[in-house]
Amino acid sequence: MVKFLYSAFSDESGEATLQGQIDACKANGVTHMELRGFGKGPNINSITPAEATEMRRVLDANGMRLSAIGSAYGKIKIKDDFAPHFEAFKNTVAVAKILGAPYIRMFSFYFDHDDDYEANRGEVLRRVQMMADYAFEQGVLCCHENEKGIYGDTAERCLDVLQNVRHLRGVFDPANFVQCGVDTLQAFELLEPYIEYMHIKDALYADGSVVPAGKGDGNVREILRRISAREGELILTLEPHLQVFAGLENLEANSETERAMPAHAYPSHAASFQAAADALKGLIAELSA
């Protein structure tokens, strides 16, 4: 049976500093981080190698490891100029190496409503290949995530990218597939050989709202059961995306306002982060029972 490693998009803890995010992860039994943002400060796509070196010192001092860089590369339109995007990507590869991150999460470019997927397929593959090749040469692996609105937002187009770009692996996000109307079990069966790690996020087909793992239509419980048959280690990265309503804890228990709130709403980012972690750990406990 696979050994699951718990990671998280640590900025979803609500903490704006690296130390605060580390502390939040440790408080919830999370041993790895997928770095993305730092409040109103620079995100992981824009930090310098010098800043990364200082971050690595803090990570090492706290015994915290990175599972991946949660980059936004490939999140521009397919018709946008790729050259400056690729130059910025090179800097992030250098940052990933300094931070000891084995993976860079990336995407396959946004399409406008009237853009033709087949007509732009070659350009998608060319761009993704350039990033995957460059990272691989530097000892970092690119991992493509399914995301609403990009070329790879369906299981079939994800497979197309993963089959036709060398040095590329996949990140499987059940909630993103739900929000695209995709059957997550069918997607898992199609993509399983290419899945390097998972983002743990669940959602409802009815309105696309994100809910704790196991509470939605993403078949997260069953997917974890199936993937648990693997050998070795597998990273599960929490990406809560749960709704936070400041002051929720001050509402009267029977007030009309509280009854109008979504079922999974939380008074703070810290509370939503804990709820997401608890939901995942509960599902893993069920597998071990």
C-alpha positions in Angstrom: 0.0 0.0 0.0 1.2 3.5 -0.8 2.5 5.8 1.9 0.6 9.1 1.7 2.6 12.3 2.4 0.5 15.3 3.5 1.3 18.6 1.7 -0.7 21.8 1.4 -1.0 25.1 -0.4 0.2 26.7 2.7 -1.1 30.2 1.8 -4.6 29.0 2.3 -3.9 28.9 6.0 -4.4 32.7 5.9 -0.8 33.3 6.9 1.2 35.8 4.9 4.7 34.9 6.1 6.7 31.8 5.4 7.1 31.1 9.2 3.4 31.5 9.8 2.6 29.0 7.0 5.1 26.5 8.3 3.5 26.8 11.8 0.0 26.3 10.3 1.1 23.2 8.4 2.8 21.7 11.5 -0.3 22.4 13.6 -2.4 20.3 11.2 0.1 17.4 10.7 1.2 18.6 7.2 4.8 17.8 6.6 5.3 19.3 3.1 4.3 22.6 1.4 3.4 23.6 -2.1 4.4 27.3 -2.0 2.3 29.8 -3.9 1.6 33.2 -2.3 2.4 35.3 0.7 -0.4 37.7 1.3 0.1 41.0 -0.4 3.8 40.3 -0.9 5.5 38.7 -3.9 4.2 35.3 -4.9 6.4 32.3 -5.7 6.6 33.2 -9.4 8.4 36.5 -8.7 10.8 35.9 -5.9 14.5 36.1 -6.6 17.2 33.4 -6.1 18.5 35.5 -3.2 15.1 35.5 -1.5 14.8 31.8 -2.2 18.1 31.1 -0.4 16.8 32.9 2.7 13.5 31.0 2.5 15.4 27.7 2.3 17.3 28.6 5.5 13.9 29.1 7.3 12.5 25.8 5.8 15.5 23.8 6.9 15.5 25.3 10.4 11.9 24.2 10.8 12.4 20.7 9.3 9.9 21.6 6.6 10.1 20.3 3.0 8.5 21.4 -0.2 6.5 19.1 -2.3 6.2 21.5 -5.3 6.2 25.0 -6.5 2.6 26.1 -7.0 3.4 28.2 -10.1 0.9 29.9 -12.4 2.9 29.1 -15.6 0.6 28.2 -18.5 -2.1 30.4 -17.0 -2.0 33.0 -19.8 -4.1 32.9 -22.9 -2.9 30.8 -25.8 -2.7 33.9 -28.0 -0.6 35.9 -25.4 3.1 36.4 -26.0 4.9 33.4 -24.6 8.5 34.7 -24.6 8.3 36.8 -21.4 6.3 34.1 -19.7 9.1 31.5 -20.5 11.8 33.9 -19.3 10.0 34.2 -15.9 9.6 30.4 -15.8 13.4 30.0 -16.0 13.8 32.1 -12.9 11.2 29.9 -11.1 13.1 26.8 -12.1 16.2 28.3 -10.4 14.1 29.1 -7.3 12.7 25.5 -7.2 16.2 24.1 -7.2 17.3 26.3 -4.4 14.2 25.4 -2.3 14.6 21.7 -3.0 11.2 21.4 -4.7 11.1 18.4 -7.0 8.1 19.6 -9.0 6.7 22.7 -10.6 2.9 22.7 -11.0 1.9 24.2 -14.4 -1.0 24.5 -16.9 -1.8 24.3 -20.6 -3.0 27.9 -21.4 -6.4 29.6 -21.3 -8.7 29.6 -24.3 -11.3 32.3 -25.1 -14.8 31.2 -26.0 -14.2 31.5 -29.7 -10.7 29.9 -29.7 -10.4 26.6 -31.6 -8.8 23.8 -29.5 -7.6 21.8 -32.4 -6.2 24.7 -34.3 -4.2 25.8 -31.3 -3.2 22.3 -30.1 0.3 22.4 -31.7 1.1 25.7 -30.0 -0.1 24.3 -26.6 2.2 21.3 -27.0 5.1 23.4 -28.2 4.9 25.7 -25.2 4.4 23.0 -22.6 7.3 21.0 -24.1 9.6 24.0 -23.9 8.9 24.4 -20.2 9.1 20.6 -19.4 12.4 20.3 -21.3 14.0 23.3 -19.6 12.9 22.2 -16.1 14.0 18.6 -16.7 17.4 19.7 -17.8 17.7 21.5 -14.5 16.6 18.5 -12.5 13.0 19.6 -11.9 9.9 17.9 -13.1 6.9 19.8 -14.6 3.5 18.5 -13.5 0.4 19.5 -15.5 -2.8 20.3 -13.5 -6.3 20.1 -15.0 -7.9 23.5 -14.6 -11.2 25.0 -15.9 -10.8 27.0 -19.1 -7.4 25.7 -20.2 -6.6 23.3 -23.0 -6.3 20.4 -20.5 -9.6 21.0 -18.7 -11.1 17.6 -19.9 -9.6 14.2 -19.2 -9.2 13.6 -22.9 -7.2 16.8 -23.5 -5.2 16.2 -20.4 -4.3 12.8 -21.8 -3.3 14.4 -25.1 -0.9 16.7 -23.3 0.6 14.0 -21.1 1.0 11.5 -23.9 2.7 14.0 -26.3 5.0 16.0 -24.0 8.1 14.3 -22.8 9.4 14.9 -19.2 5.8 15.8 -18.1 3.6 14.3 -15.4 0.2 15.0 -14.1 -1.5 16.6 -11.0 -5.0 15.2 -10.5 -7.5 17.7 -9.1 -11.0 16.1 -8.6 -12.8 19.4 -7.9 -11.5 21.1 -11.1 -12.9 18.2 -13.1 -16.2 18.4 -11.3 -16.4 22.1 -12.2 -15.9 21.2 -15.8 -18.7 18.6 -15.7 -16.2 15.7 -16.0 -16.8 12.3 -14.4 -13.8 12.0 -12.0 -13.7 8.2 -11.9 -13.6 8.0 -15.7 -10.9 10.7 -15.7 -8.9 8.9 -13.1 -9.0 5.6 -15.0 -7.8 7.4 -18.1 -5.0 9.4 -16.4 -3.9 7.2 -13.6 -0.6 6.1 -15.3 0.4 9.7 -15.6 -0.6 11.0 -12.1 2.4 12.1 -10.1 0.5 13.5 -7.2 -2.9 14.8 -6.2 -4.5 18.1 -5.2 -7.1 17.3 -2.5 -10.2 19.4 -3.3 -13.8 18.4 -3.7 -16.8 20.1 -5.3 -20.4 19.9 -6.2 -21.8 19.5 -9.7 -24.8 21.5 -8.8 -23.0 24.9 -8.5 -19.3 24.1 -8.6 -18.9 25.1 -5.0 -15.9 23.6 -3.2 -16.5 21.4 -0.1 -14.2 19.3 2.2 -12.8 16.2 0.7 -15.4 13.4 0.6 -18.4 15.8 0.9 -18.8 16.5 -2.8 -19.2 14.8 -6.2 -15.5 14.3 -6.9 -15.3 10.6 -5.7 -12.3 11.6 -3.6 -12.8 8.6 -1.2 -12.9 6.1 -4.1 -10.0 7.7 -5.9 -7.8 7.5 -2.8 -8.8 3.9 -2.3 -7.8 3.0 -5.9 -4.5 4.9 -5.8 -3.6 3.5 -2.4 -2.8 0.3 -4.2 0.4 1.9 -5.5 3.8 1.2 -4.0 6.1 3.9 -2.6 5.1 7.4 -1.6 2.4 9.7 -3.0 1.9 13.4 -2.2 -1.6 14.6 -1.3 -1.7 18.4 -1.4 -4.5 20.1 0.4 -6.0 23.0 -1.6 -9.0 23.9 0.6 -10.6 26.7 -1.4 -13.4 26.7 1.3 -15.6 29.7 1.9 -14.5 32.0 4.8 -16.9 34.5 6.3 -15.2 36.7 8.9 -17.3 37.0 12.0 -19.2 33.8 11.4 -18.5 32.6 14.9 -20.3 35.6 16.4 -23.6 34.8 14.7 -26.5 33.6 16.9 -27.1 29.9 16.5 -30.6 30.3 15.1 -30.3 33.5 13.2 -31.6 33.9 9.7 -28.1 34.9 8.6 -26.6 31.7 9.8 -29.2 29.6 8.1 -28.5 31.4 4.8 -24.8 30.5 5.0 -23.4 27.7 2.9 -23.1 24.4 4.6 -19.3 24.5 4.6 -18.5 28.1 5.6 -15.8 28.9 8.1 -15.0 31.9 10.4 -11.4 32.1 9.4 -8.8 30.8 7.0 -7.2 28.9 9.9 -10.5 27.1 10.5 -11.1 26.2 6.9 -7.5 25.0 6.6 -8.0 22.7 9.6 -11.4 21.5 8.3 -9.7 20.5 5.0 -6.9 18.7 6.8 -9.3 16.9 9.1 -11.4 15.8 6.2 -8.4 14.3 4.3 -7.1 12.6 7.4 -10.5 11.1 8.1 -10.6 9.6 4.6 -7.2 8.1 5.0 -8.2 6.7 8.3 -11.1 5.0 6.7 -8.8 3.3 4.2 -6.7 1.9 7.0 -9.6 0.7 9.1 
